[in-house]
Amino acid sequence: MYVAPRTDGAKHPAVLFFGGSEGGLPPPSVPDLLASRGYPVLAVAYFHTPAALLSSLKR
């Protein structure tokens, strides 16, 4: 999930936000808050989601 930043004229680093140990996408409140302060945010779910990036992860 990509959350575009509010445009304030200042440059801010991008944030890569991973879901926690429960899997899935993180709640949108944190990415939304960061974007409202000018930070572009990419939230990534890497397991426990149909479109998981590492769905074929093996031990």
Secondary structure, 3 states (H helix, E strand, C coil): CEECCCCCCCCCCCEEEECCCCCCCCCCHHHHHHHHCCCCEEEECCCCCCCCCCCCCCC
